[in-house]
């Protein structure tokens, strides 16, 4: 709202209104605003949740300090959602297709998570929302995102086809319009590869002229899979105080860097990366996400005063996935979101191996002492704060490696 208001005032030469045109200023304001909302209003929300006895019901898993968490307010994800949505509404360009998709994504998955938490807490049903309904909701979001990217006129990749050698002088000059091509494309980025673009249409190239058309079908299927996998990965990681929030902050900030570079013609050309006009606006979302998760950590750090619940974890995971897809960096997710990937794989491996050995030997065996992986380390005797801090360190290392892919190919 402020962005559009000051854009209007700037047309009348209102003093200072032009500063809202700068992404860096609006991103900084988004971080500050989200921090204020999460830290100041977060306490009131926690007190309300305590008053309504909206507490976590802890299962007996035989973990140290487990019963200390019993009764800790859950559904704290509403703090994160409010801290992200309000700054975006204030400082974001609400006519930008990418911003709209991010708003739809976080609200939609936040509602699904809220419904799951509501059933668990108020209906006293530990199973929560049936898994098939969660998957259905994630599939719907994947379809909406994929189809919008396919049909929206505001979504395209801009390519500069000149063979002119890259120099500082011509880099700063305006592009020759005759050398600019805007295309609707299913291309994405492959890490560590010199010609680092992959087109989903390649997978159906055998269809000839229809390949590009069916390439969008493949792309949409990939979008659905990525949204489902990452949102569930963050959900599985939300088992220790501060783990999911801290790791999400690292991933979101890294994606914000990529959005800023991909949405800037000069930096995109210099780094030889895909130039996607208007994606720079996603830096505002990244700023709000960073402020919201850090502010939430004020209350969620060990020992936690509140848990985000599925309201927060599904929304955060889904928003990371959609963010990466919008800037065509989804193939970097296994590196950037490696913590979430390993957490998910540990569960899949544990379940598969248990069922396989039970069928073969009549008794199920385990690869890990407990899954997800963070519980395995708890069983080995590591303290909760140490596990979380080390996972954060690994997350930071993976973020650095992800950014390094800009130059190492």
C-alpha positions as CSV (number, residue, x, y, z in Angstrom):
1,X,0.0,0.0,0.0
2,X,2.8,2.4,0.9
3,X,4.6,1.5,-2.3
4,X,1.6,2.5,-4.5
5,X,0.8,5.5,-2.3
6,X,4.3,7.0,-2.6
7,X,4.5,6.1,-6.2
8,X,1.4,8.2,-6.7
9,X,2.8,11.0,-4.6
10,X,6.1,10.9,-6.5
11,X,4.2,11.9,-9.6
12,X,3.6,15.2,-7.8
13,X,7.3,15.5,-6.8
14,X,6.4,14.9,-3.2
15,X,9.7,15.1,-1.3
16,X,11.2,11.7,-0.4
17,X,8.5,9.7,-2.2
18,X,11.0,8.4,-4.8
19,X,12.9,6.4,-2.2
20,X,10.1,3.8,-2.4
21,X,11.3,2.9,-5.9
22,X,14.4,1.4,-4.5
23,X,14.2,-2.3,-3.7
24,X,16.9,-2.1,-1.1
25,X,15.0,0.5,0.9
26,X,11.7,-1.4,0.8
27,X,13.5,-4.7,1.6
28,X,15.1,-3.0,4.7
29,X,11.7,-1.6,5.8
30,X,10.1,-5.1,5.3
31,X,12.8,-6.6,7.6
32,X,12.3,-4.0,10.3
33,X,8.5,-4.1,10.1
34,X,8.4,-7.9,10.3
35,X,10.8,-7.9,13.2
36,X,8.7,-5.4,15.1
37,X,5.5,-7.3,14.4
38,X,6.9,-10.7,15.4
39,X,8.7,-9.5,18.5
40,X,6.1,-7.1,19.9
41,X,2.9,-8.7,18.9
42,X,4.3,-12.2,19.2
43,X,4.3,-12.0,23.0
44,X,0.6,-11.1,23.0
45,X,-0.3,-13.9,20.7
46,X,1.6,-16.4,22.9
47,X,-0.3,-15.1,26.0
48,X,-3.5,-15.5,24.1
49,X,-2.6,-19.1,23.1
50,X,-1.7,-19.9,26.7
51,X,-5.0,-18.4,27.9
52,X,-6.9,-20.6,25.5
53,X,-4.7,-23.6,26.5
54,X,-3.6,-24.1,23.0
55,X,-0.6,-26.3,24.0
56,X,1.5,-29.0,22.4
57,X,0.5,-32.6,23.3
58,X,3.8,-34.5,23.5
59,X,4.1,-38.2,22.6
60,X,6.4,-40.4,24.7
61,X,9.4,-40.8,22.4
62,X,11.9,-41.4,25.2
63,X,13.8,-38.2,24.4
64,X,15.6,-36.1,27.0
65,X,13.7,-32.9,28.0
66,X,10.6,-34.1,26.1
67,X,8.1,-33.5,28.8
68,X,9.3,-30.0,29.3
69,X,7.7,-29.2,26.0
70,X,4.3,-30.5,27.1
71,X,1.8,-27.6,27.2
72,X,4.0,-25.2,25.2
73,X,1.7,-23.1,23.0
74,X,1.5,-24.3,19.4
75,X,0.0,-22.7,16.3
76,X,2.7,-20.0,16.6
77,X,2.9,-20.0,12.8
78,X,0.2,-17.3,12.9
79,X,3.0,-15.0,14.2
80,X,5.2,-15.8,11.2
81,X,2.3,-15.4,8.7
82,X,1.3,-12.0,10.1
83,X,4.9,-10.8,10.2
84,X,5.4,-11.8,6.5
85,X,2.0,-10.7,5.0
86,X,1.8,-7.2,6.6
87,X,5.2,-5.9,5.4
88,X,4.5,-7.3,1.9
89,X,1.2,-5.6,1.8
90,X,2.8,-2.3,2.9
91,X,6.0,-2.3,0.9
92,X,5.5,-4.7,-2.0
93,X,4.2,-4.1,-5.5
94,X,0.8,-5.8,-5.3
95,X,0.4,-5.7,-9.1
96,X,3.5,-7.9,-9.5
97,X,2.6,-11.5,-10.6
98,X,5.4,-13.0,-8.6
99,X,4.4,-11.2,-5.4
100,X,0.8,-12.3,-5.9
101,X,1.9,-15.9,-6.3
102,X,4.0,-15.7,-3.1
103,X,1.1,-14.3,-1.2
104,X,-1.3,-17.0,-2.5
105,X,1.2,-19.7,-1.6
106,X,1.9,-18.7,2.0
107,X,-1.8,-18.0,2.7
108,X,-3.0,-21.2,1.1
109,X,-0.5,-23.5,2.8
110,X,-0.9,-21.5,6.1
111,X,-4.6,-22.3,6.0
112,X,-4.0,-26.0,5.4
113,X,-1.5,-26.1,8.3
114,X,-3.9,-24.1,10.5
115,X,-6.6,-26.6,9.9
116,X,-4.2,-29.5,10.8
117,X,-3.3,-27.8,14.0
118,X,-6.9,-27.0,14.8
119,X,-7.9,-30.6,14.5
120,X,-5.0,-31.8,16.6
121,X,-5.5,-29.2,19.4
122,X,-9.2,-28.4,19.6
123,X,-10.6,-31.7,18.3
124,X,-8.1,-33.7,20.3
125,X,-7.2,-35.8,17.2
126,X,-3.5,-36.4,17.3
127,X,-3.5,-37.5,13.6
128,X,-4.6,-34.0,12.5
129,X,-5.7,-33.4,9.0
130,X,-5.5,-36.5,6.9
131,X,-2.4,-36.7,4.8
132,X,-4.3,-37.1,1.5
133,X,-5.9,-33.7,2.1
134,X,-2.6,-32.1,2.7
135,X,-1.2,-33.6,-0.4
136,X,-4.3,-32.5,-2.4
137,X,-3.8,-28.9,-1.1
138,X,-0.1,-28.9,-2.2
139,X,-1.0,-30.3,-5.6
140,X,-3.6,-27.5,-6.1
141,X,-1.0,-24.9,-5.2
142,X,1.5,-26.5,-7.6
143,X,-1.1,-26.4,-10.4
144,X,-1.9,-22.8,-9.7
145,X,1.8,-21.7,-9.7
146,X,2.6,-23.8,-12.8
147,X,-0.4,-22.7,-14.9
148,X,0.1,-19.0,-13.9
149,X,3.7,-19.1,-15.0
150,X,2.6,-20.7,-18.3
151,X,-0.3,-18.3,-19.1
152,X,0.7,-14.9,-17.5
153,X,1.9,-12.3,-19.9
154,X,4.1,-10.8,-17.2
155,X,6.1,-14.0,-16.8
156,X,8.9,-14.4,-19.3
157,X,12.7,-14.7,-19.7
158,X,14.6,-11.9,-21.4
159,X,17.6,-12.9,-23.5
160,X,20.2,-10.6,-25.0
161,X,21.4,-12.3,-28.2
162,X,24.2,-10.0,-29.1
163,X,27.7,-11.5,-29.7
164,X,29.4,-8.3,-28.6
165,X,32.2,-9.0,-26.1
166,X,31.3,-8.2,-22.5
167,X,33.1,-5.1,-21.3
168,X,32.5,-2.7,-18.5
169,X,31.5,0.0,-21.0
170,X,28.9,-2.0,-22.9
171,X,27.7,-3.7,-19.8
172,X,26.5,-0.3,-18.4
173,X,25.0,0.9,-21.7
174,X,21.4,0.3,-22.6
175,X,20.6,-2.8,-24.5
176,X,20.0,-2.6,-28.2
177,X,16.2,-3.3,-28.5
178,X,16.8,-5.3,-31.7
179,X,19.0,-7.7,-29.7
180,X,16.4,-8.4,-27.0
181,X,14.2,-11.5,-27.1
182,X,11.4,-12.1,-24.6
183,X,10.3,-15.8,-24.4
184,X,7.9,-17.9,-22.5
185,X,10.1,-20.7,-21.5
186,X,10.4,-23.8,-19.4
187,X,14.1,-23.3,-18.8
188,X,15.7,-23.6,-15.4
189,X,19.2,-23.4,-14.0
190,X,21.5,-26.4,-13.5
191,X,24.3,-25.9,-10.9
192,X,28.0,-26.4,-11.7
193,X,27.4,-26.7,-15.5
194,X,29.0,-24.2,-17.9
195,X,26.0,-23.8,-20.2
196,X,23.9,-24.0,-17.2
197,X,20.3,-24.0,-18.5
198,X,18.0,-27.0,-18.8
199,X,14.7,-26.9,-20.6
200,X,12.0,-29.3,-19.3
201,X,10.9,-29.6,-23.0
202,X,14.0,-31.6,-23.6
203,X,12.4,-34.5,-21.8
204,X,9.7,-34.7,-24.4
205,X,11.8,-33.6,-27.4
206,X,10.8,-36.9,-29.2
207,X,7.3,-35.3,-29.7
208,X,8.8,-32.9,-32.2
209,X,7.0,-29.6,-32.6
210,X,4.6,-30.5,-29.8
211,X,7.6,-30.8,-27.4
212,X,7.5,-27.3,-26.2
213,X,3.8,-27.5,-25.5
214,X,4.1,-30.7,-23.5
215,X,7.2,-29.3,-21.9
216,X,4.9,-27.2,-19.8
217,X,3.1,-30.3,-18.6
218,X,6.4,-31.7,-17.4
219,X,7.2,-28.4,-15.8
220,X,3.9,-28.2,-13.9
221,X,4.4,-31.8,-12.7
222,X,7.9,-30.8,-11.5
223,X,6.4,-27.8,-9.7
224,X,3.9,-30.0,-7.9
225,X,6.6,-32.4,-6.8
226,X,8.9,-29.6,-5.5
227,X,6.2,-27.8,-3.6
228,X,5.1,-31.0,-1.9
229,X,8.6,-32.2,-1.1
230,X,9.9,-29.0,0.4
231,X,6.9,-28.1,2.4
232,X,6.9,-31.6,3.9
233,X,10.6,-31.4,4.5
234,X,10.3,-28.2,6.6
235,X,7.4,-29.8,8.4
236,X,9.6,-32.8,9.4
237,X,12.4,-30.6,10.5
238,X,10.1,-28.7,13.0
239,X,11.0,-31.0,15.8
240,X,13.6,-29.1,17.8
241,X,13.4,-25.5,19.2
242,X,14.6,-23.1,16.5
243,X,15.6,-25.7,13.9
244,X,13.0,-25.0,11.2
245,X,12.8,-21.2,11.7
246,X,16.6,-20.7,11.7
247,X,17.2,-22.9,8.6
248,X,14.4,-21.3,6.7
249,X,15.8,-17.9,7.4
250,X,19.1,-19.0,5.9
251,X,17.4,-20.4,2.8
252,X,15.1,-17.5,2.3
253,X,17.9,-14.9,2.5
254,X,19.9,-16.9,-0.1
255,X,17.0,-17.0,-2.5
256,X,16.6,-13.2,-2.0
257,X,20.1,-12.8,-3.2
258,X,19.3,-14.8,-6.4
259,X,16.1,-12.9,-6.9
260,X,17.9,-9.6,-6.7
261,X,20.5,-10.7,-9.2
262,X,18.1,-12.4,-11.6
263,X,15.8,-9.4,-11.7
264,X,18.6,-7.0,-12.5
265,X,19.6,-6.8,-16.2
266,X,23.2,-5.7,-15.5
267,X,24.1,-8.3,-12.9
268,X,22.3,-11.0,-14.8
269,X,24.4,-10.3,-17.9
270,X,27.6,-9.9,-16.0
271,X,27.1,-13.2,-14.2
272,X,25.7,-14.9,-17.3
273,X,22.5,-16.0,-15.5
274,X,18.9,-16.0,-16.6
275,X,17.4,-12.5,-16.6
276,X,13.8,-12.6,-15.4
277,X,12.2,-9.2,-15.4
278,X,10.2,-8.2,-12.3
279,X,11.5,-11.0,-10.0
280,X,13.6,-8.4,-8.1
281,X,10.3,-7.5,-6.3
282,X,10.7,-10.9,-4.5
283,X,13.5,-9.3,-2.5
284,X,10.7,-7.7,-0.4
285,X,9.3,-11.1,0.4
286,X,12.8,-12.4,1.3
287,X,13.2,-9.5,3.6
288,X,9.9,-10.1,5.3
289,X,10.6,-13.8,5.6
290,X,14.0,-13.0,7.2
291,X,12.6,-10.6,9.7
292,X,9.6,-12.9,10.6
293,X,11.7,-16.0,11.2
294,X,14.4,-14.1,13.3
295,X,11.7,-12.4,15.3
296,X,9.9,-15.8,15.8
297,X,13.2,-17.2,17.1
298,X,13.1,-14.7,19.9
299,X,10.4,-16.9,21.4
300,X,11.1,-20.2,19.6
301,X,14.8,-20.5,20.6
302,X,15.6,-23.1,23.3
303,X,13.7,-23.5,25.5
304,X,10.8,-22.6,23.2
305,X,8.0,-20.4,24.5
306,X,5.9,-21.3,21.4
307,X,6.0,-23.8,18.5
308,X,5.1,-22.8,14.9
309,X,3.1,-25.9,14.3
310,X,2.0,-27.0,10.8
311,X,0.6,-23.4,10.4
312,X,4.1,-22.2,10.1
313,X,6.1,-25.1,8.8
314,X,3.9,-26.0,5.8
315,X,3.7,-22.3,4.8
316,X,7.4,-21.7,5.1
317,X,8.4,-24.8,3.2
318,X,5.9,-24.1,0.4
319,X,7.0,-20.5,0.1
320,X,10.6,-21.5,-0.2
321,X,9.7,-24.0,-3.0
322,X,7.6,-21.5,-4.9
323,X,10.2,-18.8,-4.5
324,X,12.9,-21.0,-6.0
325,X,10.6,-22.0,-8.9
326,X,9.7,-18.4,-9.7
327,X,13.4,-17.4,-10.2
328,X,14.1,-20.7,-11.9
329,X,16.5,-22.0,-9.3
330,X,14.5,-25.0,-8.2
331,X,17.3,-27.4,-9.1
332,X,19.5,-25.7,-6.5
333,X,17.0,-26.8,-3.8
334,X,18.8,-30.1,-3.0
335,X,21.9,-28.0,-2.1
336,X,20.4,-25.0,-0.5
337,X,17.7,-26.9,1.4
338,X,20.0,-29.9,2.1
339,X,19.0,-30.0,5.7
340,X,15.3,-30.5,4.8
341,X,16.3,-33.0,2.1
342,X,18.3,-35.1,4.6
343,X,15.6,-34.9,7.2
344,X,13.0,-36.2,4.7
345,X,15.3,-38.9,3.4
346,X,16.1,-40.2,6.9
347,X,12.3,-40.8,7.4
348,X,11.9,-42.5,4.0
349,X,15.0,-44.7,4.5
350,X,13.9,-45.6,8.0
351,X,10.4,-46.6,7.0
352,X,11.6,-48.5,3.9
353,X,14.3,-50.4,5.7
354,X,12.0,-51.3,8.7
355,X,9.3,-52.7,6.3
356,X,11.8,-54.6,4.2
357,X,13.6,-56.2,7.2
358,X,10.3,-57.0,8.9
359,X,9.2,-58.9,5.7
360,X,12.5,-60.7,5.4
361,X,13.3,-61.5,9.0
362,X,10.0,-61.2,10.7
363,X,11.3,-58.3,12.8
364,X,11.7,-54.7,11.7
365,X,15.2,-53.1,12.0
366,X,16.3,-49.5,11.8
367,X,19.1,-47.6,10.1
368,X,18.8,-44.7,12.5
369,X,18.2,-44.7,16.2
370,X,15.2,-42.6,15.4
371,X,13.9,-40.5,12.5
372,X,13.8,-37.7,11.5
373,X,17.6,-37.3,11.7
374,X,17.6,-34.7,14.4
375,X,16.0,-37.2,16.8
376,X,18.8,-39.7,15.9
377,X,21.3,-37.3,17.4
378,X,19.2,-36.7,20.4
379,X,19.1,-40.5,21.0
380,X,22.9,-40.4,20.8
381,X,23.1,-38.0,23.6
382,X,23.6,-34.7,21.9
383,X,21.9,-31.7,23.6
384,X,19.1,-30.0,21.7
385,X,20.8,-26.6,21.4
386,X,24.0,-28.2,20.1
387,X,22.1,-30.2,17.4
388,X,20.2,-27.1,16.3
389,X,23.3,-24.9,16.1
390,X,25.3,-27.5,14.1
391,X,22.4,-27.9,11.7
392,X,22.4,-24.1,11.3
393,X,26.1,-24.1,10.6
394,X,25.7,-26.8,7.9
395,X,22.8,-24.8,6.5
396,X,25.1,-21.7,6.2
397,X,27.7,-23.8,4.5
398,X,25.2,-25.1,2.0
399,X,24.0,-21.5,1.4
400,X,27.5,-20.4,0.6
401,X,28.0,-23.3,-1.8
402,X,24.7,-22.4,-3.5
403,X,25.8,-18.8,-4.1
404,X,29.2,-20.1,-5.3
405,X,27.3,-21.8,-8.2
406,X,27.0,-18.4,-9.7
407,X,30.6,-18.5,-10.7
408,X,31.8,-22.1,-10.5
409,X,30.5,-24.0,-13.6
